[in-house]
Amino acid sequence: MGTESAMMLDLLRWRSTLLLTALNDGDFPHTRSCSKAAKMACRVYTLLGAAEAIGEYVHNDGHRMTIEGLEAADDWFDRWL
């Protein structure tokens, strides 16, 4: 890994991230790639010592926000902002 890549990854350490993933999103049907990307991102955060700074909320409600999704996001903001 080059120095620039390492520096970019280090910037992520201080950024909390909540990934909202719909398992049946008709607008973006490739949910396996979303889950794979989330797992890879979790590994990176863990390597950076910031495993608690990334989370994922997975739902089956398509391309819309639900009360449960809003509550998950609200809880995340309460924790990190």
mmCIF file of the C-alpha atoms, coordinates in Angstrom:
data_MODEL
# 
_entry.id   MODEL 
# 
loop_
_atom_site.group_PDB 
_atom_site.id 
_atom_site.type_symbol 
_atom_site.label_atom_id 
_atom_site.label_alt_id 
_atom_site.label_comp_id 
_atom_site.label_asym_id 
_atom_site.label_entity_id 
_atom_site.label_seq_id 
_atom_site.pdbx_PDB_ins_code 
_atom_site.Cartn_x 
_atom_site.Cartn_y 
_atom_site.Cartn_z 
_atom_site.occupancy 
_atom_site.B_iso_or_equiv 
_atom_site.pdbx_formal_charge 
_atom_site.auth_seq_id 
_atom_site.auth_comp_id 
_atom_site.auth_asym_id 
_atom_site.auth_atom_id 
_atom_site.pdbx_PDB_model_num 
ATOM 1  C CA . MET A 1 1  ? 0.000   0.000  0.000  1.00 0.00 ? 1  MET A CA 1 
ATOM 2  C CA . GLY A 1 2  ? 1.384   3.384  -0.970 1.00 0.00 ? 2  GLY A CA 1 
ATOM 3  C CA . THR A 1 3  ? 1.818   6.273  1.419  1.00 0.00 ? 3  THR A CA 1 
ATOM 4  C CA . GLU A 1 4  ? -1.112  8.187  -0.076 1.00 0.00 ? 4  GLU A CA 1 
ATOM 5  C CA . SER A 1 5  ? -3.429  5.198  0.350  1.00 0.00 ? 5  SER A CA 1 
ATOM 6  C CA . ALA A 1 6  ? -2.345  4.742  3.940  1.00 0.00 ? 6  ALA A CA 1 
ATOM 7  C CA . MET A 1 7  ? -2.949  8.417  4.635  1.00 0.00 ? 7  MET A CA 1 
ATOM 8  C CA . MET A 1 8  ? -6.425  8.214  3.070  1.00 0.00 ? 8  MET A CA 1 
ATOM 9  C CA . LEU A 1 9  ? -7.310  5.198  5.185  1.00 0.00 ? 9  LEU A CA 1 
ATOM 10 C CA . ASP A 1 10 ? -6.055  6.937  8.293  1.00 0.00 ? 10 ASP A CA 1 
ATOM 11 C CA . LEU A 1 11 ? -8.505  9.771  7.628  1.00 0.00 ? 11 LEU A CA 1 
ATOM 12 C CA . LEU A 1 12 ? -11.359 7.266  7.901  1.00 0.00 ? 12 LEU A CA 1 
ATOM 13 C CA . ARG A 1 13 ? -10.441 6.453  11.470 1.00 0.00 ? 13 ARG A CA 1 
ATOM 14 C CA . TRP A 1 14 ? -12.111 9.589  12.710 1.00 0.00 ? 14 TRP A CA 1 
ATOM 15 C CA . ARG A 1 15 ? -15.215 9.297  10.523 1.00 0.00 ? 15 ARG A CA 1 
ATOM 16 C CA . SER A 1 16 ? -18.093 7.350  11.924 1.00 0.00 ? 16 SER A CA 1 
ATOM 17 C CA . THR A 1 17 ? -20.124 5.637  9.237  1.00 0.00 ? 17 THR A CA 1 
ATOM 18 C CA . LEU A 1 18 ? -23.514 3.948  9.314  1.00 0.00 ? 18 LEU A CA 1 
ATOM 19 C CA . LEU A 1 19 ? -24.328 1.952  6.202  1.00 0.00 ? 19 LEU A CA 1 
ATOM 20 C CA . LEU A 1 20 ? -28.045 1.586  5.462  1.00 0.00 ? 20 LEU A CA 1 
ATOM 21 C CA . THR A 1 21 ? -28.584 -1.465 3.259  1.00 0.00 ? 21 THR A CA 1 
ATOM 22 C CA . ALA A 1 22 ? -31.850 -2.579 1.668  1.00 0.00 ? 22 ALA A CA 1 
ATOM 23 C CA . LEU A 1 23 ? -31.929 -6.254 0.756  1.00 0.00 ? 23 LEU A CA 1 
ATOM 24 C CA . ASN A 1 24 ? -34.665 -5.786 -1.837 1.00 0.00 ? 24 ASN A CA 1 
ATOM 25 C CA . ASP A 1 25 ? -34.009 -2.379 -3.377 1.00 0.00 ? 25 ASP A CA 1 
ATOM 26 C CA . GLY A 1 26 ? -35.444 -2.325 -6.898 1.00 0.00 ? 26 GLY A CA 1 
ATOM 27 C CA . ASP A 1 27 ? -33.360 0.773  -7.715 1.00 0.00 ? 27 ASP A CA 1 
ATOM 28 C CA . PHE A 1 28 ? -30.133 -0.967 -6.717 1.00 0.00 ? 28 PHE A CA 1 
ATOM 29 C CA . PRO A 1 29 ? -30.596 -4.729 -6.909 1.00 0.00 ? 29 PRO A CA 1 
ATOM 30 C CA . HIS A 1 30 ? -26.974 -5.740 -6.220 1.00 0.00 ? 30 HIS A CA 1 
ATOM 31 C CA . THR A 1 31 ? -27.300 -6.115 -2.479 1.00 0.00 ? 31 THR A CA 1 
ATOM 32 C CA . ARG A 1 32 ? -24.626 -8.797 -2.273 1.00 0.00 ? 32 ARG A CA 1 
ATOM 33 C CA . SER A 1 33 ? -22.061 -6.225 -3.370 1.00 0.00 ? 33 SER A CA 1 
ATOM 34 C CA . CYS A 1 34 ? -23.317 -3.849 -0.656 1.00 0.00 ? 34 CYS A CA 1 
ATOM 35 C CA . SER A 1 35 ? -22.889 -6.494 2.011  1.00 0.00 ? 35 SER A CA 1 
ATOM 36 C CA . LYS A 1 36 ? -19.457 -7.413 0.679  1.00 0.00 ? 36 LYS A CA 1 
ATOM 37 C CA . ALA A 1 37 ? -18.379 -3.747 0.685  1.00 0.00 ? 37 ALA A CA 1 
ATOM 38 C CA . ALA A 1 38 ? -19.681 -3.344 4.238  1.00 0.00 ? 38 ALA A CA 1 
ATOM 39 C CA . LYS A 1 39 ? -17.676 -6.351 5.440  1.00 0.00 ? 39 LYS A CA 1 
ATOM 40 C CA . MET A 1 40 ? -14.547 -5.045 3.736  1.00 0.00 ? 40 MET A CA 1 
ATOM 41 C CA . ALA A 1 41 ? -15.042 -1.598 5.270  1.00 0.00 ? 41 ALA A CA 1 
ATOM 42 C CA . CYS A 1 42 ? -15.499 -3.168 8.703  1.00 0.00 ? 42 CYS A CA 1 
ATOM 43 C CA . ARG A 1 43 ? -12.176 -4.952 8.306  1.00 0.00 ? 43 ARG A CA 1 
ATOM 44 C CA . VAL A 1 44 ? -10.450 -1.680 7.398  1.00 0.00 ? 44 VAL A CA 1 
ATOM 45 C CA . TYR A 1 45 ? -11.948 0.130  10.388 1.00 0.00 ? 45 TYR A CA 1 
ATOM 46 C CA . THR A 1 46 ? -10.888 -2.745 12.629 1.00 0.00 ? 46 THR A CA 1 
ATOM 47 C CA . LEU A 1 47 ? -7.332  -2.571 11.299 1.00 0.00 ? 47 LEU A CA 1 
ATOM 48 C CA . LEU A 1 48 ? -7.350  1.153  12.054 1.00 0.00 ? 48 LEU A CA 1 
ATOM 49 C CA . GLY A 1 49 ? -8.457  0.461  15.618 1.00 0.00 ? 49 GLY A CA 1 
ATOM 50 C CA . ALA A 1 50 ? -11.871 2.024  15.054 1.00 0.00 ? 50 ALA A CA 1 
ATOM 51 C CA . ALA A 1 51 ? -14.207 -0.972 14.753 1.00 0.00 ? 51 ALA A CA 1 
ATOM 52 C CA . GLU A 1 52 ? -16.857 0.793  16.832 1.00 0.00 ? 52 GLU A CA 1 
ATOM 53 C CA . ALA A 1 53 ? -17.005 3.681  14.334 1.00 0.00 ? 53 ALA A CA 1 
ATOM 54 C CA . ILE A 1 54 ? -18.722 1.695  11.591 1.00 0.00 ? 54 ILE A CA 1 
ATOM 55 C CA . GLY A 1 55 ? -22.093 0.026  11.606 1.00 0.00 ? 55 GLY A CA 1 
ATOM 56 C CA . GLU A 1 56 ? -24.653 -1.386 9.226  1.00 0.00 ? 56 GLU A CA 1 
ATOM 57 C CA . TYR A 1 57 ? -28.438 -1.318 9.339  1.00 0.00 ? 57 TYR A CA 1 
ATOM 58 C CA . VAL A 1 58 ? -29.918 -3.946 7.003  1.00 0.00 ? 58 VAL A CA 1 
ATOM 59 C CA . HIS A 1 59 ? -33.612 -3.962 6.122  1.00 0.00 ? 59 HIS A CA 1 
ATOM 60 C CA . ASN A 1 60 ? -36.132 -5.453 3.697  1.00 0.00 ? 60 ASN A CA 1 
ATOM 61 C CA . ASP A 1 61 ? -38.105 -2.293 2.932  1.00 0.00 ? 61 ASP A CA 1 
ATOM 62 C CA . GLY A 1 62 ? -36.793 -1.443 -0.514 1.00 0.00 ? 62 GLY A CA 1 
ATOM 63 C CA . HIS A 1 63 ? -35.660 2.028  -1.492 1.00 0.00 ? 63 HIS A CA 1 
ATOM 64 C CA . ARG A 1 64 ? -37.393 3.948  1.268  1.00 0.00 ? 64 ARG A CA 1 
ATOM 65 C CA . MET A 1 65 ? -36.741 5.052  4.816  1.00 0.00 ? 65 MET A CA 1 
ATOM 66 C CA . THR A 1 66 ? -38.817 3.468  7.546  1.00 0.00 ? 66 THR A CA 1 
ATOM 67 C CA . ILE A 1 67 ? -39.351 4.505  11.137 1.00 0.00 ? 67 ILE A CA 1 
ATOM 68 C CA . GLU A 1 68 ? -36.926 1.765  12.190 1.00 0.00 ? 68 GLU A CA 1 
ATOM 69 C CA . GLY A 1 69 ? -34.284 3.047  9.754  1.00 0.00 ? 69 GLY A CA 1 
ATOM 70 C CA . LEU A 1 70 ? -34.741 6.603  10.988 1.00 0.00 ? 70 LEU A CA 1 
ATOM 71 C CA . GLU A 1 71 ? -34.417 5.407  14.576 1.00 0.00 ? 71 GLU A CA 1 
ATOM 72 C CA . ALA A 1 72 ? -31.203 3.537  13.741 1.00 0.00 ? 72 ALA A CA 1 
ATOM 73 C CA . ALA A 1 73 ? -29.804 6.672  12.090 1.00 0.00 ? 73 ALA A CA 1 
ATOM 74 C CA . ASP A 1 74 ? -30.967 8.847  15.002 1.00 0.00 ? 74 ASP A CA 1 
ATOM 75 C CA . ASP A 1 75 ? -29.285 6.523  17.516 1.00 0.00 ? 75 ASP A CA 1 
ATOM 76 C CA . TRP A 1 76 ? -26.111 6.627  15.431 1.00 0.00 ? 76 TRP A CA 1 
ATOM 77 C CA . PHE A 1 77 ? -26.141 10.445 15.329 1.00 0.00 ? 77 PHE A CA 1 
ATOM 78 C CA . ASP A 1 78 ? -26.778 10.613 19.076 1.00 0.00 ? 78 ASP A CA 1 
ATOM 79 C CA . ARG A 1 79 ? -23.734 8.441  19.619 1.00 0.00 ? 79 ARG A CA 1 
ATOM 80 C CA . TRP A 1 80 ? -21.341 10.157 17.243 1.00 0.00 ? 80 TRP A CA 1 
ATOM 81 C CA . LEU A 1 81 ? -22.366 13.812 16.958 1.00 0.00 ? 81 LEU A CA 1 
# 
